[in-house]
Amino acid sequence: MVFSRSGVMRQYVPKRWSEFISLLFLSTTFFLFLQTRDLSLQLSNERMRHTAEGEEYIEAEAPYMEGENDGKGRPIHRDLSTAKEREYYGKLDPMELNNTKNAKKEILFFNRVPKVGSQTTMELLKSLSIKNNFHYHKDRTQKTETIKLSYNEEKWLSNLLDFFNPPSVYVKHVCFVNFTQFNLDMPIYVNMVRDPVERVISWYYYVRAPWYFVERKRAFPDLPLPNPNWLKKDYDTCVRRGDKECRYQDGDERDDFGQLTEFFCGQDDDCTGFNTEVAMRKAKENVEKHYAVVGVLEELNKTLTVLEHYVPRFFKGAKDVYYNEVKIFSKINRNIYKPTTAEATKDIVRKNFTRELEFFDFCKQRLHKQYLALNLDKKP
């Protein structure tokens, strides 16, 4: 019997070299992920060991927190908890600033924005569901996350929440839905925000982290592997070259969740359009009218304090739970692969985020007013 070399090779080499190369690339990536996981945990433990007890951060990629200024970069907000600000706002009534009282059912809807500490907030709610005796529900992992819904999808989602037995929480990445259009009661809306520029940078590196696409590939095997050149590209280079994913132009429809206002504006077509006046105005209106609390990642202490007082049925004891388990919560979604982005790059990007930043400032101001209205003796 004669064996040809080509015949032997065909027995052991896949017919499609592309499949072999893709499999080799995925295996190598997963091996590197396993090797770096222990290093990541060691780094996290060291960071926690050198971090002052109770330091308020959720994600390592988050900008520095309230009252924290290590000289690296600029503060992105000012502390409004001062006598001057109290005098400026005058007497504030927490009942007038709390939309929770308008809810007819104890159903909390956290329509979470990506990369604002929402994963940690979700885990916090899961822990609080045991302590405060409410039902916790979350949307399943999606192959393609759809935040804009058709009319029928809006109706299905509204009926789903209406079906839950109160008290219940539902968590999902989705733009604001007005339940009254289906003659249903509105849930208690809560959400989180973050400096919009820091958020898009965080997302940029999040989808490039090895563990992200390894986990996605494991969940959805038919997903294509990312281009290695795309993975290696840093944000500074992306902005400097003017690549499409790092160009933020007014009115653009983005596929990277880069428009913060869209999550609060809602499902109307006018809500989709980056940095537009109409989306910003509608987002402000919905926050003021329908959201019990919109927390701010950079001011976690105030956020937790306001949530405890304005939505106590679900968030009673939130600060204790968070800080007693801070070593667990602080490691969620931490991205050790995120390098530092130049301040000059951020300044370039900020010029195109005028209305997104205005909406962010609006949410910060609202949170501060809610906190000041509580007349607490000391800062949280």
N, C-alpha and C positions, 0 to 999 in steps of 0.2 A: 504494500500500500504506500502510495507516495503522498506526502504532505507538502503542500506549497506554503511558503512563508506568508503569502497574502491570505491563504485560507486559515492559517493559525491565528493571524492577527484579527481576522473577522470574528473569530470565536470569542475573543476577549476584549475587543475594543467596541464601544457603542457605535452604531451606524451613524449617529449624528454627533459630530465632535462638539457641537455647541452644548448639547445636553451634558456631555462629560465635563466640559470646562465649567459650566454653571454649577454642576454638582460639586466639583472640586473647590470652586470659589466659596460656595455655601458651607462646605465642610470646614474649610480653613477659617472662615469667619466665625463659625460656631466654636471651633477650637480656641480661637483667640478670645472669644467672649467668655468661655469657661476659665481661661487662664487669667483674665483681667478681673473676673468677678471677685476673687479673694482680695486682690489688690484694692479694688474699689471699697470693699468692706473695711479693710484696714485703714484706708484713707479716711473713710467716714468716721471710724472710731477715733482716729487721731484728731479730726476736726472737732468732734464732739467733746473730746477731752480738753482741748484748748479753748473751747467756747464757754463763755460765762454762762452760769446756770440761768435758764429761762430766756436766753437770747431768742428774739422773735424772728425766726425765718422758717419758711416751709421748704423752699427749694434752694439748692446751692446756687442755681443760676439766677435767683432773684436779686434785684438791686438791694443795697443795704437798707436796713429797716429803720423804723421810726427812732429818731434821736441818735442814730449811728452815723458817724462820719469819720472814716479812717483816712481821709485825704485822697482816696482813689476815686476820682470822678466828682460829680456834683450832686447835691441833694435834689431829689425830684419833687419835693413838696415842702411845705412849711408847716410847723406845728401850730395848729389853731387852738389848742387847749390853753389859752392864756387869758389873763384878765382883760386884755385889750380886745380880744375876739369876743369874749362874753359881753363886753360893753357894746361892741359893734352889732352883735345879733340881738341884744336885748333879752328879754325873758322868752324862753322857748318852752313850749308845751309838748312833752313826748307823745301825748295822745294824738296831737295834730300831725306829728311826723311819723306815725306808725300806721301802716296800711293793714297790719295783721287783724285789727279790729273789724275790718270790712269782710273778712272771710266768713262764709257760712258753713264751711266744712274744714276740718283739720287735715287738709291735704297740702303738703309742702312740695313745691316743684323747683328743683335746682337745675335749671337749663344751662348747664355749665359751659363756660368759655374755656377753650384749651389754653394751657400754659399760664394760668393765673393762680396756681395752687389748688386747682379744682380736684385733682386726684387725692390730695391730702384732706381737703374738706369732705370729700366723699367718704374717705376712711373714717374721718371724725364722726360723720353722721352715722356710719355703720356701728361704731362703738356706742354712740349716744342712743341708738335705737334699743339697745339692751338696757341701758341705765334708765331711760325715760319711757320705755314700754311703748314703742310705736313700730309700725311695719316699715321695712326698708326694701325698696325696689330700685333696680337700675336697668338701663337698656343693655342689651347684649352687644358684644363687640361686633362692629360692622366692618365688612370688607371695604366699603366706601362709605364714609360718614356723610350723611345727607342732612344738612341743617335747614335747608329750604324745602318746604313740603307742598304738595298739591292740596287742593281743597279737601279731597277725600282723605288724604293722609292726616291733615289737621283734624278733621272730624274724628278719625279713628283714634288719634292720640288723646283728644279731649275726652272721648268716651272711655278710654282706658283709665285715665286718672279718675274719672267720675265713678268708675267701677270699683276702685280700691276702697277697702274698708278703712275709715278713719280711726285713729290717726295714722297716716302713711306718708312716706317720702318717696318721690320718684326722681331719678337722676338720669339726665340725657343731654348729649350735645345737640342742641337745636335752637333755632331762633324763636323769639317770643311768639306765643300763640294766644290769641284772644278767644277764650272759651265762650264768651257771651254770644258770639255769632251763631253758636249751636244751642243757644238757650240753656247753657250749663253754667254752674257757679265757677267763678275764678278760683284757682288755687292760691296758696300763699307763695308768691314768687320770691326767691332769693338767688343771688349770684355773686360772683367775685370779679374784680377788675385788677388791672396792673398797668404800669406805664406802657403805653402801646408800642413804643419802639423796643423796649426791653423784651416785650412779649414776642414780637416777631423774630427777634434774634434768638430767643429761647427756642421757638418753634423750628427755626432754621437748623439748629444743631440737634434738636430732639429727633427729627426725622433722619438724621445722619448718624445717630449713635448706633453702634453695632448691635446692641441688644434689641433696638427697636425693630429693625427689619428682620432679625433672626426670629423674634417672637411673631411678627406678622407673617413670615414665611411658614412658620410652624402652624399658625392658625389657618392660613389660606395658601396651601402649597402651590397653587397655580399662579400666584403673584410673580411678576417678573422681578429679577434681581436688579438693584440700582446700578447705574454706571459708576465704576470706580473713580473716574475723574470728577463726577458730580459729588461723590462722597467726600473727596479730599478738598474740595473747594471751600475756602473760608469766607466768612461774611464780608470782611473788608475787601477782598478781591471781587466778590460778587457785586458789591455796590460800586466799586471803582470802575469796573468794566461795563457797568450798566446792564448786567444780565437781566432778563425778563423777570425772574422771580424776585429780584431786588430793586425793581423799578416800581415806585408807588405813585401812580398817576390818578388824579381826580377822576372819579366816575368808573374806574376799572372794576371789572368783576373778577375777584381773586378766588383762586382755588386752594389757598393755603390758610384759610381762616384768619387772614391778616386784618380784616375789617372788624374792629371791636364793636362799633356801633350797630352792625348788622344783627348781632345777637339780641339786642335790646329793642331795635326798631321793629322787627317782626318779619312777616312773610310777604308783605307787599313788594312788588317789583321795585318800587322807589327806594326800598331799604337796601337793595343790593347796588352798590356803587361806592367805591372807596373814597373816603374823605369828603362826602357831599353834605351840603347844608341840610337837605331834606332828611337824610338818614340821621344826622345828629339831632335835629329838632325832635323827630319822632321818638328817638331813643330816650332823650331827656324826658319827654312827656310820659312815656311808658314807665320809666323808673319812678317818676314822681307819683304816678297814679296807681301803679300795680305792684311795685316791688316793696316788700317789707324792709329788706336790707340789701344793699349792694356793698359787700365788703371790699377792702383794699388790701392787696397782698403786702404792700410795703408797710402797712399799719395793722398788723395782725392783732395786736393787743386790743386796740380800739374796736376792731371788727368783731372779735369774740365777745367783748363786753357788750356791744350793741346787740349782737345776736342773742345773748343771754337774756337781755332785758326786753327786747322787742318781739322775740319769738321764743318765749320760755318753754312752751310745750315741747319743742323739739331741741332747743339748745341749752336747756338748763344744765349747768355744770360743765359747759364746753371748755372753759379755760382750764379747769382742773384736769379734765380728761386729756386735753391736748398736752399740757405741760407734764403730767404724770407719765405720759407715754411719748414724750417728745423725741426720744431716741428712736422710736419706731417710726413715727410720722415723718421725721426730718429726712429719712432715707428714701422716702417714696419718690420715684421718678427723678432722683438726683442724677444729673448728667455730668460725669467726671470728664467727658470728652469735649466739653464746651470751653474753648479758649477765650481769652479776653478780647473784646472788640474795641478798637480805637475810638476815643471820644470824638475825634474828627469825623469818623464815619457816622457815628450816631448823630452828630450835628447836621450832617448832610441829609440824613434820612428824616430827621425831625422837621425839616422845612416843608416836607410833603405830608406831614401828619397834623396839620393845624387843627382841624375839626375833631379828629380822633383824640388829640390831646385836650381839647376844650371839653369834650365829653368826659374824659378821665378826671379832669379837674372838677367838673360838676359833681361827679360821684364822690370824690374826696370831700368836697364841701358839704354834701348832704350827709355823709357819714359823720363828719365832725359836728354838724348841727345836732344830729341824733344823739351823739355822745354828750355834748354840752347840755342838752335838755335834761339829761339824767341828774345833773347837779351832784355828781359824785365828789367826795372830798379830795380824792387824789387821782392822779393819772392811772390808767389801767396798767 
